[in-house]
């Protein structure tokens, strides 16, 4: 039986169909902490957090991965408290950090092979190469050093590793930062591949268009507080500009773009 918990912006549904649950979570940090945040990511869905620098997006990521602990409230990842057993929580999660870059002379193929070897994952070289291609890596980059490749290629390597692992949860932290429009469009298609495979996705982003196109639910963060939440169906009746106005905390004036 589902139990509905009021949050002020919709409800959190406590049920076996959840893979991530935050209930009234506060995490104090010098910058970017969160206060009283509640949300739920249901199995097979995408929850997108939208916010700018210092809004608390990274704190949510760190709480999910067990790199930070809540000062109040509860965090559950696939039934696990990451603050108690971070390793178990991370084992259920594929992680793509939009700020991360691979260094050194190793190639995309080399990195994915290394990850598979370290994890004891049995996969054929053809499977690893196909995963890189499926995740948007162009063939001309397969055997080139990562050090000279564009940001989207680094993201493709992280996504390919997640695809080979097939964890139940994919955590994407501002993954399209620095992408051009073509790379962003391909990224949206890639997230669709994970969804069709049954993966649940938790996304943080500062791109309102990416959030609106991918999110089944969209939470808006400002200075560590959830100031709005929308369901995909609500976005059919509400303009993206109005959502963006919630995001920046300004009143929308027709003809003016904040």
JODA-V879225 format. One record per backbone hydrogen bond with DSSP energy under -1.0 kcal/mol. NH is the residue of the N-H (numbers start at 1). CO is the residue of the C=O. If there is no record, write none. Layout:
# JODA-V879225
NH;CO, NH;CO
This chain:
# JODA-V879225
3;14, 5;12, 7;10, 12;5, 14;3, 18;15, 19;41, 20;41, 21;76, 22;39, 23;74, 25;37, 26;72, 27;34, 34;27, 35;224, 37;25, 39;22, 41;20, 43;17, 45;42, 47;201, 48;217, 49;203, 50;219, 51;205, 55;52, 60;56, 61;57, 62;58, 63;59, 64;60, 65;61, 67;62, 68;62, 71;26, 72;26, 74;23, 76;21, 77;80, 78;19, 80;77, 84;81, 85;81, 89;85, 90;86, 91;87, 93;90, 94;169, 96;171, 98;173, 100;97, 109;142, 111;107, 112;108, 113;109, 114;110, 115;111, 116;112, 117;113, 118;114, 119;115, 121;116, 128;124, 129;125, 130;126, 131;127, 132;128, 133;129, 134;130, 135;131, 136;133, 137;132, 141;138, 142;139, 144;141, 146;106, 147;104, 148;145, 149;146, 153;150, 154;150, 155;151, 156;152, 157;153, 158;154, 159;155, 160;156, 161;157, 162;158, 163;159, 164;160, 165;161, 166;162, 169;92, 170;200, 171;94, 172;202, 173;96, 174;204, 177;174, 179;176, 184;180, 185;181, 186;182, 187;183, 188;184, 189;185, 190;186, 191;187, 192;188, 193;189, 194;190, 195;191, 196;192, 197;193, 198;195, 199;194, 200;168, 201;45, 202;170, 203;47, 204;172, 205;49, 211;207, 212;208, 213;209, 214;210, 215;211, 216;46, 217;46, 218;230, 219;48, 220;228, 221;50, 222;225, 224;55, 225;222, 227;220, 230;218, 232;216, 235;231, 237;234, 243;239, 244;240, 245;241, 246;242, 247;243, 248;244, 249;245, 250;245, 256;253
